[in-house]
């Protein structure tokens, strides 16, 4: 549930932004604070405590919170408010966190660290990690529907549908399948690589950008422009991530470096 303190902080930050020249880094920092507070309040640890603790462990493990911030930004840009977008922003981070938990499992990328901390399955075991990811995915959709205020039902339905497409075989899951099938290939085509990037990473980034504008009832021309923008940054984001996998250290990445060379069929 979104607390009164979170809503008050969002309103205060938005008011400050209206009276000062735009500063990107300041905006990112302020919106990240709003997102962190909302995420922290979104999951209550109740019985059975283990699953809620596992869900919250990964959800609150840090990160740039890029996806929720993009959602807030496009909603504000197109005439909406932080308050109407924050449930969707949180849901996007829940879905993203699910993908990281599952991606780190031994059956996938088999990684021991994420964001500088032991991965979920290293702390809670593979069985609970799978269930924690499942729990976050299901809760994300419930959270959007139950917590979103001030948005017409038809717009909210479009957002829910977009989130579903982004995570299903049409998006993240499909990209992950092709990625797994491509492990060990030395002559992967540009078309296949682009498919992996636009689905595994780009689909959720696109949903993050466009869903914020959909909540604000942006027109079709604006949605089309934001879609193209999102696809471009999705590709750029993944290219940079692949380069850093080779050039950065484990400490800088917060996860195992050089995975691109160690994954084999």
C-alpha positions as CSV (number, residue, x, y, z in Angstrom):
1,X,0.0,0.0,0.0
2,X,1.2,3.5,-0.8
3,X,1.7,5.4,2.5
4,X,0.7,8.9,3.2
5,X,4.3,9.8,3.7
6,X,5.2,8.5,0.3
7,X,2.5,10.5,-1.3
8,X,3.5,13.6,0.6
9,X,7.1,13.2,-0.4
10,X,6.1,12.9,-4.1
11,X,4.0,16.0,-3.9
12,X,6.8,18.0,-2.2
13,X,9.4,16.9,-4.7
14,X,7.1,17.7,-7.7
15,X,6.5,21.2,-6.3
16,X,10.2,21.8,-6.0
17,X,10.8,20.7,-9.5
18,X,8.3,23.2,-10.8
19,X,10.1,26.1,-9.2
20,X,13.7,25.3,-10.3
21,X,15.4,24.8,-13.7
22,X,15.5,21.2,-14.7
23,X,18.5,19.2,-13.6
24,X,18.6,15.6,-14.8
25,X,20.7,14.2,-12.0
26,X,18.7,16.0,-9.3
27,X,15.5,14.7,-10.9
28,X,16.8,11.1,-11.0
29,X,17.9,11.3,-7.4
30,X,14.6,12.8,-6.2
31,X,12.4,10.3,-8.1
32,X,14.6,7.4,-6.9
33,X,13.9,8.4,-3.3
34,X,10.2,8.3,-4.1
35,X,10.5,4.9,-5.7
36,X,12.6,3.5,-2.9
37,X,10.0,4.6,-0.2
38,X,7.1,3.2,-2.2
39,X,8.8,-0.1,-2.8
40,X,9.8,-0.5,0.8
41,X,6.1,0.1,1.8
42,X,4.7,-2.2,-0.9
43,X,5.5,-5.5,0.8
44,X,4.6,-6.4,4.4
45,X,6.4,-9.4,5.9
46,X,3.7,-11.7,7.2
47,X,3.2,-15.5,7.5
48,X,4.8,-17.4,5.8
49,X,7.6,-14.9,6.5
50,X,10.2,-16.7,4.4
51,X,8.6,-15.9,1.1
52,X,7.9,-12.3,1.8
53,X,11.5,-11.8,3.2
54,X,12.9,-13.4,0.0
55,X,10.7,-11.2,-2.2
56,X,11.7,-8.0,-0.3
57,X,15.4,-9.1,-0.1
58,X,15.8,-8.8,-3.9
59,X,13.3,-5.9,-4.4
60,X,15.2,-3.7,-1.9
61,X,18.7,-4.8,-2.9
62,X,19.4,-1.5,-4.6
63,X,19.9,-0.6,-8.3
64,X,19.4,2.4,-10.4
65,X,15.5,2.1,-10.5
66,X,15.7,3.2,-14.1
67,X,12.5,1.6,-15.2
68,X,10.2,3.1,-12.5
69,X,11.9,6.5,-13.0
70,X,11.2,6.4,-16.7
71,X,7.6,5.6,-16.0
72,X,7.3,8.6,-13.6
73,X,9.1,10.9,-16.1
74,X,6.9,10.1,-19.1
75,X,3.7,10.4,-17.0
76,X,4.8,13.8,-15.8
77,X,6.0,14.8,-19.2
78,X,2.6,14.1,-20.8
79,X,0.5,15.9,-18.1
80,X,0.1,13.2,-15.4
81,X,1.4,13.1,-11.9
82,X,3.8,11.0,-9.8
83,X,0.9,9.8,-7.6
84,X,-1.0,8.2,-10.5
85,X,2.1,6.6,-11.9
86,X,3.9,5.3,-8.8
87,X,2.0,2.0,-8.5
88,X,2.9,1.1,-12.1
89,X,6.5,2.3,-11.5
90,X,6.7,-0.1,-8.5
91,X,5.2,-2.9,-10.5
92,X,7.8,-2.5,-13.2
93,X,10.5,-2.8,-10.6
94,X,8.8,-5.9,-9.2
95,X,8.8,-7.5,-12.6
96,X,12.4,-6.5,-13.3
97,X,13.4,-8.0,-10.0
98,X,11.6,-11.2,-10.8
99,X,13.6,-11.4,-14.0
100,X,16.9,-10.9,-12.1
101,X,16.1,-13.6,-9.5
102,X,15.2,-16.1,-12.2
103,X,18.1,-15.1,-14.5
104,X,20.6,-15.7,-11.7
105,X,19.4,-19.3,-11.1
106,X,21.7,-22.2,-11.9
107,X,19.4,-23.3,-14.8
108,X,19.9,-19.8,-16.3
109,X,23.0,-17.7,-15.9
110,X,24.1,-19.3,-12.6
111,X,25.3,-16.2,-10.9
112,X,26.3,-15.9,-7.2
113,X,26.1,-12.1,-6.9
114,X,23.6,-9.4,-7.9
115,X,24.0,-5.7,-7.0
116,X,27.0,-6.6,-4.8
117,X,25.0,-9.0,-2.7
118,X,24.5,-12.8,-2.8
119,X,21.8,-13.7,-5.2
120,X,18.4,-14.8,-4.0
121,X,18.9,-18.5,-4.4
122,X,22.3,-18.3,-2.6
123,X,20.5,-16.9,0.5
124,X,17.1,-18.7,0.4
125,X,17.7,-21.7,-1.9
126,X,16.6,-22.3,-5.4
127,X,13.1,-23.4,-4.5
128,X,12.3,-20.2,-2.6
129,X,14.0,-18.1,-5.2
130,X,11.8,-19.4,-7.9
131,X,8.7,-18.8,-5.7
132,X,9.9,-15.3,-4.8
133,X,10.1,-14.4,-8.4
134,X,6.7,-15.9,-9.1
135,X,5.3,-14.0,-6.1
136,X,6.7,-10.7,-7.3
137,X,5.4,-11.2,-10.8
138,X,1.8,-12.0,-9.6
139,X,1.9,-9.2,-7.0
140,X,3.0,-6.6,-9.6
141,X,-0.3,-6.9,-11.5
142,X,-2.4,-6.9,-8.3
143,X,-0.5,-3.8,-7.1
144,X,-1.2,-1.9,-10.3
145,X,-4.9,-2.6,-10.2
146,X,-5.4,-2.1,-6.5
147,X,-3.2,0.9,-5.9
148,X,-3.6,3.1,-9.0
149,X,-5.8,6.1,-8.3
150,X,-7.1,8.9,-10.6
151,X,-6.8,6.9,-13.8
152,X,-9.7,5.9,-16.1
153,X,-10.2,2.1,-16.1
154,X,-9.7,1.8,-19.9
155,X,-6.3,3.4,-19.6
156,X,-5.3,1.2,-16.7
157,X,-6.3,-1.9,-18.7
158,X,-4.0,-0.8,-21.5
159,X,-1.1,-0.5,-19.0
160,X,-1.9,-4.0,-17.5
161,X,-2.0,-5.4,-21.0
162,X,1.3,-3.7,-21.9
163,X,3.0,-5.1,-18.8
164,X,1.8,-8.6,-19.7
165,X,3.2,-8.4,-23.2
166,X,6.5,-7.1,-22.0
167,X,7.1,-10.0,-19.7
168,X,5.5,-12.9,-21.7
169,X,6.9,-14.9,-24.6
170,X,6.2,-11.8,-26.7
171,X,8.8,-9.9,-24.6
172,X,11.3,-10.8,-21.8
173,X,10.6,-14.5,-21.7
174,X,10.9,-14.9,-25.5
175,X,14.2,-13.0,-25.4
176,X,15.5,-15.1,-22.6
177,X,14.7,-18.3,-24.6
178,X,16.6,-17.2,-27.6
179,X,19.5,-16.0,-25.4
180,X,19.7,-19.4,-23.8
181,X,19.6,-21.2,-27.2
182,X,22.4,-18.9,-28.4
183,X,24.9,-19.7,-25.6
184,X,28.2,-21.0,-27.1
185,X,27.4,-19.8,-30.6
186,X,30.4,-18.0,-32.3
187,X,28.6,-16.8,-35.4
188,X,25.4,-15.3,-34.0
189,X,23.6,-13.1,-36.5
190,X,22.9,-9.4,-36.0
191,X,19.1,-10.2,-36.4
192,X,19.2,-12.8,-33.6
193,X,21.2,-10.5,-31.3
194,X,18.8,-7.6,-32.0
195,X,15.9,-9.9,-31.2
196,X,17.5,-10.9,-27.8
197,X,18.2,-7.3,-26.9
198,X,14.8,-5.8,-27.9
199,X,12.9,-8.6,-26.1
200,X,15.0,-9.6,-23.1
201,X,15.9,-6.0,-22.1
202,X,14.1,-3.6,-24.4
203,X,10.5,-4.9,-23.9
204,X,10.3,-3.9,-20.3
205,X,12.1,-0.6,-20.9
206,X,9.6,0.2,-23.6
207,X,6.7,-0.7,-21.3
208,X,8.3,1.6,-18.6
209,X,8.4,4.5,-20.9
210,X,5.1,4.1,-22.7
211,X,3.0,3.0,-19.7
212,X,3.7,6.3,-18.0
213,X,2.3,8.2,-20.9
214,X,-0.6,5.9,-21.3
215,X,-1.6,6.6,-17.7
216,X,-1.6,10.3,-18.5
217,X,-3.8,9.7,-21.6
218,X,-1.2,10.8,-24.1
219,X,-2.2,10.9,-27.8
220,X,-1.2,8.3,-30.3
221,X,1.5,10.5,-31.9
222,X,3.2,11.0,-28.6
223,X,3.0,7.3,-27.7
224,X,4.6,6.4,-31.1
225,X,7.5,8.8,-30.5
226,X,8.1,7.5,-27.0
227,X,8.0,3.9,-28.3
228,X,10.8,4.6,-30.7
229,X,12.8,6.5,-28.1
230,X,12.4,3.5,-25.7
231,X,13.5,1.0,-28.3
232,X,16.6,3.0,-29.0
233,X,17.6,3.4,-25.3
234,X,16.8,-0.3,-24.8
235,X,19.4,-1.3,-27.4
236,X,21.9,1.2,-26.1
237,X,21.4,0.0,-22.6
238,X,22.1,-3.6,-23.5
239,X,25.1,-2.8,-25.6
240,X,26.7,-0.9,-22.8
241,X,25.8,-3.7,-20.4
242,X,27.6,-6.2,-22.7
243,X,30.7,-3.9,-23.0
244,X,30.9,-3.5,-19.2
245,X,30.7,-7.3,-18.8
246,X,34.0,-7.4,-20.5
247,X,35.7,-4.2,-19.3
248,X,34.5,-3.8,-15.7
249,X,35.4,-5.6,-12.5
250,X,33.0,-7.7,-10.3
251,X,33.2,-4.9,-7.7
252,X,32.1,-2.3,-10.3
253,X,29.3,-4.4,-11.7
254,X,28.0,-5.8,-8.4
255,X,27.8,-9.2,-10.2
256,X,30.2,-11.7,-11.9
257,X,32.1,-10.1,-14.7
258,X,33.0,-11.9,-18.0
259,X,29.8,-14.1,-18.1
260,X,29.6,-13.6,-21.8
261,X,32.8,-15.7,-22.2
262,X,32.0,-18.4,-19.6
263,X,28.4,-19.4,-20.7
264,X,28.5,-22.4,-22.9
265,X,25.9,-24.8,-24.3
